[in-house]
Amino acid sequence: MSEEDLGLLDEDQRGNFIRLRTMIVLRWVAIGGQLIAISVARQLYGLQLELGLCYLAVGVSVAGNLVAMFVFPENKRLSEAENTLMVMFDLLQLSFLLFLTGGLNNPFSMLVLAPVTVSATVLSLRSTILLNATAFVLVTIMTFWHIPLRPVDGPVLELPQVFIFGEWVAITIALVFISVYARRVTTEMNAMSDALIATQMALGRAQKLNDLGGVVAAAAHELGTPLATIKLTSAELIEDLDDRPESQEDARLIRDQADRCRDILRSMGRAGKDDLHMRQAPLTEVIREAAEPHVDRGKTIGIETRPDPDDPAVPQILRRPEIIHGLRNLIQNAVDFASREVWVEAHWSGDTVTVRILDDGAGYPSHLIGRLGDPLMRRRRSEADRRARPEYEGMGLGLFIAKTLLERSGAEVSFANGAASVSDGRGSARTGAIVEVVWPRDSIVPPAAPIGTGIGENRPFDA
């Protein structure tokens, strides 16, 4: 599966999620806080401020908000570039206000981290780096150049240089740390959201195919009555048109075509009912159904059973879409990486049902085994790997979807690499990747279905 197939979004598209109204509301909050801080500093503490320039800085923000409110609609979505410019404006406006009020001597200098945090959360890496670099330059400038804070009747309020240097270091480290932290968390949340959407799409597609059988069965049943009426009417016409051979031949054709439609609908109805009512099937048949799309891809897929000596009969398991689709994704991954052969082993006991998928490929990279099943896990691919598997995207979505779907059915999924000593007895070493799926038996084996028996055939009811 590719990002285009699943409709996943890149960073620039995610930047379009933020509404202009959200940025306007946040800016009004910042403006209110700035006005309160200026008033308190002036009236309560008697600090001599460049009030004209301070109110000019705040007024520019007010003017920008008013223009945005009256020129653009409230539900406008900002593009990546527009979002970057909005956050950059807020950063410059705040830094100018800090320059007018003591620079890093001002305890509110820590607020320079706010625009950078916003950029790391919603904007692209390029925009985040640009804003981080700008914030670093502005903080450095304010360390050396700023208008000092001075009371009406007192000395200049300045921290010792060692504290100023410490605050500069702290803000610089915080810029990097908060940006990396916020970006990493946001990226993982977005990846998980995308992958869960992909999982729902895959399961929904499988469910629709399942439901189609019921639709077919219902259609066949509903169309049976009008076809029977057509056949009966055509038979009566044949008897009534003995003196008109041409019309009688047309009536015979209508009857024959009605018989043909009946046969087609009977076949469709049988298939639809089989799909609708076959809610369970032998374990080996479910595995074979999951592997079917990949049997003609140039790799040998072998299905082996290892029954419990005390219970040799193949269990009938629930034929749920998530089980079939999950196993299918795991088999697809094994076929992608196998050299020649893939083995699917089925084992059951009184407590568990286990399916193991093995291949003779190179196995999982050792440094990635602990992360297998995470969504959108990218790694660099060599040119030889691209030529060998041009269709493979390397996103980790297939394994994530398989793991999520199978865990929803009650299974535990684990990944490992085969040992060099493991062999199938014919010289083919199973040294590649191994995926083991283990279900509690009562989670996929329906209690009402005796083990080793089918659903039986329909028989007439004797009153």
DRENDO-1510 file (C-alpha; in Angstrom, 1 decimal, always signed):
<recs>
REC; n; res; u; v; w
REC; 1; MET; +0.0; +0.0; +0.0 .
REC; 2; SER; +1.2; +3.5; -0.8 .
REC; 3; GLU; +0.4; +6.8; +0.7 .
REC; 4; GLU; -1.6; +7.8; -2.5 .
REC; 5; ASP; -3.7; +4.6; -2.3 .
REC; 6; LEU; -4.6; +5.2; +1.3 .
REC; 7; GLY; -5.1; +9.0; +1.0 .
REC; 8; LEU; -2.5; +9.7; +3.7 .
REC; 9; LEU; -1.3; +13.3; +4.2 .
REC; 10; ASP; +2.1; +14.8; +4.0 .
REC; 11; GLU; +3.4; +17.6; +6.2 .
REC; 12; ASP; +2.4; +20.4; +3.9 .
REC; 13; GLN; -1.1; +19.1; +3.7 .
REC; 14; ARG; -1.3; +18.9; +7.5 .
REC; 15; GLY; -0.3; +22.5; +7.7 .
REC; 16; ASN; -3.6; +23.3; +6.0 .
REC; 17; PHE; -5.6; +21.9; +9.0 .
REC; 18; ILE; -5.3; +25.1; +11.1 .
REC; 19; ARG; -8.1; +27.7; +10.7 .
REC; 20; LEU; -7.4; +31.4; +10.6 .
REC; 21; ARG; -10.0; +31.9; +13.4 .
REC; 22; THR; -7.8; +29.7; +15.7 .
REC; 23; MET; -4.8; +31.9; +15.1 .
REC; 24; ILE; -6.8; +35.0; +15.6 .
REC; 25; VAL; -8.2; +33.9; +18.9 .
REC; 26; LEU; -4.8; +32.9; +20.2 .
REC; 27; ARG; -3.4; +36.3; +19.1 .
REC; 28; TRP; -6.2; +38.1; +20.9 .
REC; 29; VAL; -5.3; +36.2; +24.1 .
REC; 30; ALA; -1.6; +37.3; +23.6 .
REC; 31; ILE; -2.6; +40.9; +23.0 .
REC; 32; GLY; -4.7; +40.9; +26.2 .
REC; 33; GLY; -1.8; +39.5; +28.2 .
REC; 34; GLN; +0.7; +42.0; +26.8 .
REC; 35; LEU; -1.6; +45.0; +27.6 .
REC; 36; ILE; -2.1; +43.7; +31.2 .
REC; 37; ALA; +1.7; +43.2; +31.6 .
REC; 38; ILE; +2.4; +46.7; +30.4 .
REC; 39; SER; -0.2; +48.3; +32.6 .
REC; 40; VAL; +0.9; +46.4; +35.7 .
REC; 41; ALA; +4.5; +47.3; +35.1 .
REC; 42; ARG; +3.7; +50.9; +34.6 .
REC; 43; GLN; +1.0; +51.5; +37.3 .
REC; 44; LEU; +1.9; +49.0; +40.0 .
REC; 45; TYR; +5.7; +48.9; +39.8 .
REC; 46; GLY; +6.3; +52.4; +38.3 .
REC; 47; LEU; +8.7; +51.2; +35.6 .
REC; 48; GLN; +9.7; +53.7; +33.0 .
REC; 49; LEU; +8.7; +52.1; +29.7 .
REC; 50; GLU; +8.7; +53.4; +26.1 .
REC; 51; LEU; +4.9; +53.4; +26.2 .
REC; 52; GLY; +4.6; +54.8; +22.7 .
REC; 53; LEU; +6.7; +52.0; +21.1 .
REC; 54; CYS; +5.1; +49.4; +23.4 .
REC; 55; TYR; +1.6; +50.3; +22.4 .
REC; 56; LEU; +2.8; +50.5; +18.8 .
REC; 57; ALA; +4.0; +46.9; +18.9 .
REC; 58; VAL; +0.7; +45.8; +20.4 .
REC; 59; GLY; -1.3; +47.9; +18.0 .
REC; 60; VAL; +0.4; +46.2; +15.0 .
REC; 61; SER; -0.9; +42.9; +16.3 .
REC; 62; VAL; -4.4; +44.4; +16.8 .
REC; 63; ALA; -4.4; +45.8; +13.3 .
REC; 64; GLY; -3.3; +42.5; +11.9 .
REC; 65; ASN; -6.1; +40.7; +13.7 .
REC; 66; LEU; -8.7; +43.2; +12.5 .
REC; 67; VAL; -7.6; +43.0; +8.9 .
REC; 68; ALA; -7.6; +39.1; +9.1 .
REC; 69; MET; -11.1; +39.2; +10.6 .
REC; 70; PHE; -12.7; +41.5; +8.1 .
REC; 71; VAL; -10.9; +40.5; +4.9 .
REC; 72; PHE; -10.9; +36.7; +5.2 .
REC; 73; PRO; -13.8; +34.3; +6.1 .
REC; 74; GLU; -13.7; +32.8; +9.6 .
REC; 75; ASN; -13.5; +29.2; +8.2 .
REC; 76; LYS; -10.4; +29.9; +6.0 .
REC; 77; ARG; -7.8; +27.2; +6.3 .
REC; 78; LEU; -4.2; +28.6; +6.3 .
REC; 79; SER; -1.7; +27.1; +3.9 .
REC; 80; GLU; +1.8; +26.1; +5.1 .
REC; 81; ALA; +3.3; +29.4; +3.9 .
REC; 82; GLU; +0.5; +31.4; +5.5 .
REC; 83; ASN; +0.9; +29.6; +8.8 .
REC; 84; THR; +4.6; +30.1; +8.8 .
REC; 85; LEU; +4.2; +33.9; +8.2 .
REC; 86; MET; +1.6; +34.2; +11.0 .
REC; 87; VAL; +3.9; +32.5; +13.5 .
REC; 88; MET; +6.9; +34.4; +12.3 .
REC; 89; PHE; +5.0; +37.7; +12.7 .
REC; 90; ASP; +4.0; +36.7; +16.3 .
REC; 91; LEU; +7.7; +35.8; +17.1 .
REC; 92; LEU; +9.0; +39.2; +15.7 .
REC; 93; GLN; +6.3; +41.2; +17.5 .
REC; 94; LEU; +7.0; +39.5; +20.8 .
REC; 95; SER; +10.7; +39.9; +20.5 .
REC; 96; PHE; +10.4; +43.6; +19.7 .
REC; 97; LEU; +8.2; +44.0; +22.8 .
REC; 98; LEU; +10.8; +42.2; +24.9 .
REC; 99; PHE; +13.5; +44.4; +23.4 .
REC; 100; LEU; +11.6; +47.4; +24.7 .
REC; 101; THR; +11.2; +46.0; +28.1 .
REC; 102; GLY; +14.5; +44.7; +29.3 .
REC; 103; GLY; +15.3; +41.8; +26.9 .
REC; 104; LEU; +16.3; +38.7; +28.9 .
REC; 105; ASN; +16.0; +40.7; +32.1 .
REC; 106; ASN; +12.2; +40.5; +31.5 .
REC; 107; PRO; +10.8; +37.3; +33.1 .
REC; 108; PHE; +8.4; +37.0; +30.2 .
REC; 109; SER; +11.3; +36.3; +27.8 .
REC; 110; MET; +10.5; +32.6; +28.1 .
REC; 111; LEU; +7.3; +33.2; +26.0 .
REC; 112; VAL; +9.5; +33.3; +22.9 .
REC; 113; LEU; +9.2; +29.5; +23.1 .
REC; 114; ALA; +5.5; +29.6; +22.4 .
REC; 115; PRO; +5.6; +30.3; +18.6 .
REC; 116; VAL; +8.4; +27.8; +18.2 .
REC; 117; THR; +6.3; +25.1; +19.9 .
REC; 118; VAL; +3.3; +25.9; +17.6 .
REC; 119; SER; +5.5; +25.6; +14.5 .
REC; 120; ALA; +6.9; +22.2; +15.7 .
REC; 121; THR; +3.4; +20.9; +16.3 .
REC; 122; VAL; +1.7; +21.9; +13.0 .
REC; 123; LEU; +4.3; +23.1; +10.5 .
REC; 124; SER; +6.8; +21.3; +8.3 .
REC; 125; LEU; +10.4; +20.6; +9.4 .
REC; 126; ARG; +11.6; +23.3; +7.0 .
REC; 127; SER; +9.4; +25.9; +8.6 .
REC; 128; THR; +10.3; +24.7; +12.1 .
REC; 129; ILE; +14.0; +25.1; +11.5 .
REC; 130; LEU; +13.5; +28.5; +10.0 .
REC; 131; LEU; +11.5; +29.7; +13.1 .
REC; 132; ASN; +14.0; +28.1; +15.5 .
REC; 133; ALA; +16.9; +29.9; +13.8 .
REC; 134; THR; +15.0; +33.2; +13.9 .
REC; 135; ALA; +14.2; +32.8; +17.6 .
REC; 136; PHE; +17.8; +31.9; +18.4 .
REC; 137; VAL; +19.1; +35.0; +16.6 .
REC; 138; LEU; +16.5; +37.3; +18.3 .
REC; 139; VAL; +17.3; +35.9; +21.7 .
REC; 140; THR; +21.0; +36.4; +21.1 .
REC; 141; ILE; +20.5; +40.0; +20.0 .
REC; 142; MET; +18.4; +40.7; +23.1 .
REC; 143; THR; +21.2; +39.4; +25.3 .
REC; 144; PHE; +23.4; +42.3; +24.3 .
REC; 145; TRP; +21.1; +45.0; +23.0 .
REC; 146; HIS; +17.8; +46.0; +24.8 .
REC; 147; ILE; +16.2; +49.0; +26.5 .
REC; 148; PRO; +16.8; +48.4; +30.2 .
REC; 149; LEU; +14.0; +48.4; +32.8 .
REC; 150; ARG; +14.3; +51.4; +35.1 .
REC; 151; PRO; +12.0; +52.5; +38.0 .
REC; 152; VAL; +11.0; +56.1; +38.3 .
REC; 153; ASP; +13.3; +56.7; +41.2 .
REC; 154; GLY; +15.8; +53.9; +41.2 .
REC; 155; PRO; +18.7; +52.3; +39.4 .
REC; 156; VAL; +18.5; +50.1; +36.3 .
REC; 157; LEU; +17.0; +46.7; +37.0 .
REC; 158; GLU; +19.5; +44.2; +35.5 .
REC; 159; LEU; +20.4; +40.6; +36.4 .
REC; 160; PRO; +24.0; +39.7; +36.9 .
REC; 161; GLN; +25.7; +38.7; +33.6 .
REC; 162; VAL; +26.0; +35.1; +34.7 .
REC; 163; PHE; +22.2; +34.9; +35.1 .
REC; 164; ILE; +21.7; +36.5; +31.7 .
REC; 165; PHE; +24.1; +34.0; +30.1 .
REC; 166; GLY; +22.3; +31.1; +31.9 .
REC; 167; GLU; +18.9; +32.3; +30.7 .
REC; 168; TRP; +20.3; +32.5; +27.1 .
REC; 169; VAL; +21.6; +29.0; +27.4 .
REC; 170; ALA; +18.4; +27.8; +28.9 .
REC; 171; ILE; +16.2; +29.3; +26.2 .
REC; 172; THR; +18.5; +28.0; +23.5 .
REC; 173; ILE; +18.3; +24.5; +24.9 .
REC; 174; ALA; +14.6; +24.8; +25.4 .
REC; 175; LEU; +14.1; +25.9; +21.8 .
REC; 176; VAL; +15.8; +22.7; +20.5 .
REC; 177; PHE; +14.3; +20.4; +23.1 .
REC; 178; ILE; +10.7; +21.5; +23.0 .
REC; 179; SER; +10.8; +21.6; +19.1 .
REC; 180; VAL; +12.2; +18.1; +18.9 .
REC; 181; TYR; +9.9; +16.8; +21.6 .
REC; 182; ALA; +6.7; +18.4; +20.2 .
REC; 183; ARG; +7.6; +17.4; +16.7 .
REC; 184; ARG; +8.4; +13.8; +17.6 .
REC; 185; VAL; +5.2; +13.3; +19.6 .
REC; 186; THR; +3.1; +15.0; +16.9 .
REC; 187; THR; +4.7; +12.9; +14.2 .
REC; 188; GLU; +4.0; +9.7; +16.0 .
REC; 189; MET; +0.4; +10.7; +16.7 .
REC; 190; ASN; -0.1; +11.6; +13.0 .
REC; 191; ALA; +1.5; +8.3; +11.9 .
REC; 192; MET; -0.8; +6.4; +14.3 .
REC; 193; SER; -3.8; +8.3; +13.1 .
REC; 194; ASP; -3.0; +7.6; +9.4 .
REC; 195; ALA; -2.3; +4.0; +10.1 .
REC; 196; LEU; -5.5; +3.5; +12.0 .
REC; 197; ILE; -7.4; +5.1; +9.1 .
REC; 198; ALA; -5.6; +2.7; +6.7 .
REC; 199; THR; -6.6; -0.2; +9.0 .
REC; 200; GLN; -10.3; +0.8; +9.0 .
REC; 201; MET; -10.2; +1.2; +5.2 .
REC; 202; ALA; -8.7; -2.3; +4.7 .
REC; 203; LEU; -11.2; -3.8; +7.1 .
REC; 204; GLY; -14.1; -1.9; +5.6 .
REC; 205; ARG; -13.1; -3.1; +2.1 .
REC; 206; ALA; -13.1; -6.7; +3.3 .
REC; 207; GLN; -16.4; -6.3; +5.1 .
REC; 208; LYS; -18.0; -4.9; +2.0 .
REC; 209; LEU; -16.9; -7.9; +0.0 .
REC; 210; ASN; -18.4; -10.1; +2.7 .
REC; 211; ASP; -21.7; -8.2; +2.8 .
REC; 212; LEU; -21.9; -8.5; -1.0 .
REC; 213; GLY; -22.7; -12.2; -0.6 .
REC; 214; GLY; -25.8; -11.4; +1.4 .
REC; 215; VAL; -26.9; -8.8; -1.2 .
REC; 216; VAL; -26.5; -11.4; -4.0 .
REC; 217; ALA; -28.5; -14.0; -2.0 .
REC; 218; ALA; -31.3; -11.5; -1.4 .
REC; 219; ALA; -31.4; -10.5; -5.0 .
REC; 220; ALA; -31.6; -14.0; -6.2 .
REC; 221; HIS; -34.5; -14.7; -3.8 .
REC; 222; GLU; -36.5; -11.6; -4.8 .
REC; 223; LEU; -36.1; -12.1; -8.5 .
REC; 224; GLY; -37.2; -15.8; -8.3 .
REC; 225; THR; -40.9; -14.9; -8.1 .
REC; 226; PRO; -41.2; -12.6; -11.2 .
REC; 227; LEU; -39.1; -15.1; -13.2 .
REC; 228; ALA; -41.5; -17.9; -12.2 .
REC; 229; THR; -44.4; -15.7; -13.4 .
REC; 230; ILE; -42.7; -15.1; -16.7 .
REC; 231; LYS; -42.1; -18.8; -17.2 .
REC; 232; LEU; -45.7; -19.7; -16.4 .
REC; 233; THR; -47.1; -17.0; -18.7 .
REC; 234; SER; -44.8; -18.0; -21.6 .
REC; 235; ALA; -45.9; -21.7; -21.2 .
REC; 236; GLU; -49.6; -20.6; -21.4 .
REC; 237; LEU; -48.8; -18.5; -24.5 .
REC; 238; ILE; -47.1; -21.5; -26.2 .
REC; 239; GLU; -50.3; -23.5; -25.7 .
REC; 240; ASP; -52.6; -20.7; -26.9 .
REC; 241; LEU; -50.5; -19.9; -30.1 .
REC; 242; ASP; -50.7; -23.3; -31.8 .
REC; 243; ASP; -52.0; -21.6; -35.0 .
REC; 244; ARG; -49.2; -19.0; -35.0 .
REC; 245; PRO; -45.9; -20.8; -35.2 .
REC; 246; GLU; -43.7; -17.6; -35.3 .
REC; 247; SER; -45.3; -16.2; -32.1 .
REC; 248; GLN; -45.1; -19.6; -30.5 .
REC; 249; GLU; -41.4; -19.7; -31.2 .
REC; 250; ASP; -41.0; -16.3; -29.5 .
REC; 251; ALA; -42.8; -17.6; -26.5 .
REC; 252; ARG; -40.5; -20.6; -26.3 .
REC; 253; LEU; -37.5; -18.3; -26.5 .
REC; 254; ILE; -38.9; -16.2; -23.5 .
REC; 255; ARG; -39.4; -19.4; -21.5 .
REC; 256; ASP; -35.9; -20.6; -22.3 .
REC; 257; GLN; -34.3; -17.3; -21.3 .
REC; 258; ALA; -36.4; -17.3; -18.1 .
REC; 259; ASP; -35.0; -20.8; -17.3 .
REC; 260; ARG; -31.5; -19.5; -18.0 .
REC; 261; CYS; -32.0; -16.6; -15.6 .
REC; 262; ARG; -33.4; -19.0; -13.0 .
REC; 263; ASP; -30.2; -21.1; -13.3 .
REC; 264; ILE; -27.9; -18.1; -13.1 .
REC; 265; LEU; -29.8; -16.7; -10.0 .
REC; 266; ARG; -29.8; -20.2; -8.4 .
REC; 267; SER; -26.0; -20.3; -8.8 .
REC; 268; MET; -25.6; -16.7; -7.5 .
REC; 269; GLY; -27.9; -17.4; -4.6 .
REC; 270; ARG; -26.0; -20.5; -3.6 .
REC; 271; ALA; -22.7; -18.6; -3.7 .
REC; 272; GLY; -24.2; -15.7; -1.8 .
REC; 273; LYS; -25.8; -17.9; +0.9 .
REC; 274; ASP; -22.5; -19.8; +1.2 .
REC; 275; ASP; -20.7; -16.5; +1.8 .
REC; 276; LEU; -23.4; -15.2; +4.1 .
REC; 277; HIS; -23.8; -18.3; +6.2 .
REC; 278; MET; -20.2; -19.7; +6.2 .
REC; 279; ARG; -19.2; -17.7; +9.2 .
REC; 280; GLN; -16.7; -20.5; +10.1 .
REC; 281; ALA; -14.3; -22.7; +8.1 .
REC; 282; PRO; -11.4; -25.1; +8.7 .
REC; 283; LEU; -8.3; -23.3; +9.8 .
REC; 284; THR; -6.3; -24.6; +6.8 .
REC; 285; GLU; -9.0; -23.2; +4.4 .
REC; 286; VAL; -8.9; -19.8; +6.0 .
REC; 287; ILE; -5.1; -19.8; +5.6 .
REC; 288; ARG; -5.4; -20.9; +2.0 .
REC; 289; GLU; -7.9; -18.1; +1.3 .
REC; 290; ALA; -5.6; -15.6; +2.9 .
REC; 291; ALA; -2.6; -16.8; +0.7 .
REC; 292; GLU; -4.6; -17.1; -2.5 .
REC; 293; PRO; -3.7; -13.7; -4.0 .
REC; 294; HIS; +0.0; -14.4; -3.6 .
REC; 295; VAL; +0.4; -18.0; -5.0 .
REC; 296; ASP; +1.3; -16.8; -8.5 .
REC; 297; ARG; +4.0; -14.3; -7.6 .
REC; 298; GLY; +6.9; -16.6; -8.3 .
REC; 299; LYS; +7.4; -17.9; -4.7 .
REC; 300; THR; +6.3; -21.3; -3.4 .
REC; 301; ILE; +3.8; -21.1; -0.5 .
REC; 302; GLY; +3.5; -24.3; +1.6 .
REC; 303; ILE; +0.8; -24.8; +4.2 .
REC; 304; GLU; +1.6; -27.3; +6.9 .
REC; 305; THR; -0.4; -28.6; +9.9 .
REC; 306; ARG; +1.0; -29.7; +13.2 .
REC; 307; PRO; -2.0; -31.0; +15.1 .
REC; 308; ASP; -2.1; -31.8; +18.8 .
REC; 309; PRO; -1.8; -35.6; +19.2 .
REC; 310; ASP; -4.8; -35.4; +21.6 .
REC; 311; ASP; -6.9; -33.4; +19.1 .
REC; 312; PRO; -5.9; -34.2; +15.4 .
REC; 313; ALA; -9.0; -32.8; +13.8 .
REC; 314; VAL; -8.6; -29.4; +12.1 .
REC; 315; PRO; -10.5; -26.8; +14.1 .
REC; 316; GLN; -13.3; -24.8; +12.6 .
REC; 317; ILE; -12.5; -21.1; +13.2 .
REC; 318; LEU; -14.5; -17.9; +12.7 .
REC; 319; ARG; -14.1; -16.6; +9.1 .
REC; 320; ARG; -13.7; -13.0; +10.2 .
REC; 321; PRO; -12.5; -10.4; +7.7 .
REC; 322; GLU; -9.8; -9.1; +10.1 .
REC; 323; ILE; -8.3; -12.6; +10.5 .
REC; 324; ILE; -8.2; -13.2; +6.7 .
REC; 325; HIS; -6.9; -9.7; +5.9 .
REC; 326; GLY; -4.3; -9.8; +8.7 .
REC; 327; LEU; -2.9; -13.1; +7.6 .
REC; 328; ARG; -2.9; -12.0; +4.0 .
REC; 329; ASN; -0.8; -9.0; +4.8 .
REC; 330; LEU; +1.7; -11.1; +6.7 .
REC; 331; ILE; +1.9; -13.6; +3.9 .
REC; 332; GLN; +2.4; -10.8; +1.4 .
REC; 333; ASN; +5.3; -9.4; +3.4 .
REC; 334; ALA; +6.9; -12.9; +3.6 .
REC; 335; VAL; +6.5; -13.3; -0.2 .
REC; 336; ASP; +8.0; -9.8; -0.8 .
REC; 337; PHE; +11.2; -10.8; +1.1 .
REC; 338; ALA; +11.5; -14.5; +0.5 .
REC; 339; SER; +14.1; -15.9; -1.9 .
REC; 340; ARG; +12.1; -18.9; -3.1 .
REC; 341; GLU; +9.8; -20.3; -0.5 .
REC; 342; VAL; +7.3; -19.3; +2.2 .
REC; 343; TRP; +5.9; -21.7; +4.8 .
REC; 344; VAL; +2.7; -21.3; +6.8 .
REC; 345; GLU; +2.5; -23.6; +9.8 .
REC; 346; ALA; -0.8; -24.2; +11.6 .
REC; 347; HIS; -0.7; -25.7; +15.1 .
REC; 348; TRP; -3.5; -26.1; +17.6 .
REC; 349; SER; -4.1; -27.5; +21.1 .
REC; 350; GLY; -6.8; -27.5; +23.7 .
REC; 351; ASP; -6.0; -23.9; +24.7 .
REC; 352; THR; -4.5; -22.1; +21.7 .
REC; 353; VAL; -4.5; -21.9; +17.9 .
REC; 354; THR; -1.1; -20.8; +16.4 .
REC; 355; VAL; -0.2; -19.8; +12.9 .
REC; 356; ARG; +3.5; -19.2; +12.0 .
REC; 357; ILE; +4.7; -17.7; +8.8 .
REC; 358; LEU; +8.3; -18.3; +7.8 .
REC; 359; ASP; +10.4; -17.5; +4.7 .
REC; 360; ASP; +13.9; -18.2; +3.4 .
REC; 361; GLY; +14.9; -14.6; +2.9 .
REC; 362; ALA; +17.4; -12.4; +4.8 .
REC; 363; GLY; +15.1; -11.9; +7.8 .
REC; 364; TYR; +14.3; -8.7; +9.6 .
REC; 365; PRO; +17.1; -6.2; +10.2 .
REC; 366; SER; +18.1; -6.8; +13.8 .
REC; 367; HIS; +17.9; -3.2; +14.8 .
REC; 368; LEU; +14.2; -3.0; +13.6 .
REC; 369; ILE; +12.7; -6.1; +15.2 .
REC; 370; GLY; +11.7; -4.2; +18.3 .
REC; 371; ARG; +9.9; -1.6; +16.2 .
REC; 372; LEU; +8.1; -4.0; +13.8 .
REC; 373; GLY; +4.4; -3.3; +13.8 .
REC; 374; ASP; +4.8; +0.5; +14.3 .
REC; 375; PRO; +3.2; +2.6; +11.5 .
REC; 376; LEU; +5.0; +4.5; +8.8 .
REC; 377; MET; +8.4; +3.2; +9.8 .
REC; 378; ARG; +10.7; +4.2; +6.9 .
REC; 379; ARG; +14.2; +3.1; +6.2 .
REC; 380; ARG; +16.7; +3.8; +3.4 .
REC; 381; ARG; +16.5; +1.3; +0.5 .
REC; 382; SER; +19.5; +0.4; -1.6 .
REC; 383; GLU; +19.3; +0.6; -5.4 .
REC; 384; ALA; +19.5; -3.2; -5.6 .
REC; 385; ASP; +16.6; -3.5; -3.2 .
REC; 386; ARG; +14.5; -1.1; -5.3 .
REC; 387; ARG; +15.2; -3.2; -8.4 .
REC; 388; ALA; +14.3; -6.4; -6.6 .
REC; 389; ARG; +11.1; -5.1; -5.2 .
REC; 390; PRO; +10.0; -1.9; -7.0 .
REC; 391; GLU; +6.4; -2.2; -5.7 .
REC; 392; TYR; +7.5; -2.4; -2.0 .
REC; 393; GLU; +7.2; +1.0; -0.3 .
REC; 394; GLY; +8.9; +0.1; +3.0 .
REC; 395; MET; +6.4; +2.1; +5.1 .
REC; 396; GLY; +5.6; -0.6; +7.7 .
REC; 397; LEU; +1.9; +0.0; +7.1 .
REC; 398; GLY; +1.3; -3.6; +6.0 .
REC; 399; LEU; +2.7; -5.1; +9.2 .
REC; 400; PHE; +0.9; -2.5; +11.3 .
REC; 401; ILE; -2.4; -3.2; +9.7 .
REC; 402; ALA; -1.9; -7.0; +10.0 .
REC; 403; LYS; -0.9; -6.7; +13.7 .
REC; 404; THR; -3.8; -4.3; +14.5 .
REC; 405; LEU; -6.4; -6.5; +12.8 .
REC; 406; LEU; -5.2; -9.7; +14.3 .
REC; 407; GLU; -5.0; -8.2; +17.8 .
REC; 408; ARG; -8.6; -7.1; +17.4 .
REC; 409; SER; -9.5; -10.7; +16.9 .
REC; 410; GLY; -7.8; -11.6; +20.2 .
REC; 411; ALA; -4.4; -12.7; +18.9 .
REC; 412; GLU; -0.9; -12.0; +20.1 .
REC; 413; VAL; +1.6; -11.2; +17.2 .
REC; 414; SER; +5.4; -11.6; +17.6 .
REC; 415; PHE; +8.3; -11.2; +15.1 .
REC; 416; ALA; +11.6; -12.9; +15.1 .
REC; 417; ASN; +14.3; -14.2; +12.7 .
REC; 418; GLY; +14.9; -17.9; +12.0 .
REC; 419; ALA; +17.9; -19.9; +13.2 .
REC; 420; ALA; +20.4; -21.3; +10.7 .
REC; 421; SER; +19.7; -24.8; +12.1 .
REC; 422; VAL; +16.0; -24.8; +11.2 .
REC; 423; SER; +15.3; -26.7; +8.1 .
REC; 424; ASP; +12.3; -28.3; +6.5 .
REC; 425; GLY; +14.1; -31.6; +5.9 .
REC; 426; ARG; +14.5; -31.0; +2.2 .
REC; 427; GLY; +17.5; -28.7; +2.3 .
REC; 428; SER; +15.6; -25.5; +2.4 .
REC; 429; ALA; +16.7; -23.6; +5.5 .
REC; 430; ARG; +14.0; -21.5; +7.2 .
REC; 431; THR; +16.4; -18.7; +8.2 .
REC; 432; GLY; +14.4; -15.7; +7.2 .
REC; 433; ALA; +11.7; -13.8; +9.0 .
REC; 434; ILE; +9.2; -15.5; +11.4 .
REC; 435; VAL; +5.8; -14.2; +12.4 .
REC; 436; GLU; +3.9; -16.0; +15.1 .
REC; 437; VAL; +0.2; -15.4; +15.6 .
REC; 438; VAL; -1.3; -17.0; +18.7 .
REC; 439; TRP; -5.1; -17.0; +19.6 .
REC; 440; PRO; -6.7; -18.3; +22.7 .
REC; 441; ARG; -8.8; -21.1; +21.3 .
REC; 442; ASP; -12.1; -19.8; +22.6 .
REC; 443; SER; -11.6; -16.4; +20.8 .
REC; 444; ILE; -11.8; -17.9; +17.3 .
REC; 445; VAL; -13.3; -21.3; +17.6 .
REC; 446; PRO; -17.1; -20.9; +18.1 .
REC; 447; PRO; -18.3; -23.0; +21.1 .
REC; 448; ALA; -21.4; -24.1; +19.3 .
REC; 449; ALA; -19.5; -25.7; +16.4 .
REC; 450; PRO; -18.1; -29.2; +17.2 .
REC; 451; ILE; -14.5; -29.4; +16.2 .
REC; 452; GLY; -14.0; -31.3; +12.9 .
REC; 453; THR; -17.5; -31.0; +11.7 .
REC; 454; GLY; -19.1; -28.7; +9.1 .
REC; 455; ILE; -22.3; -26.8; +9.3 .
REC; 456; GLY; -24.1; -29.8; +7.8 .
REC; 457; GLU; -26.6; -29.9; +4.9 .
REC; 458; ASN; -30.2; -28.8; +4.8 .
REC; 459; ARG; -32.8; -31.5; +5.3 .
REC; 460; PRO; -36.6; -31.4; +5.2 .
REC; 461; PHE; -38.3; -30.9; +8.5 .
REC; 462; ASP; -40.7; -33.7; +9.6 .
REC; 463; ALA; -43.6; -32.4; +11.6 .
</recs>
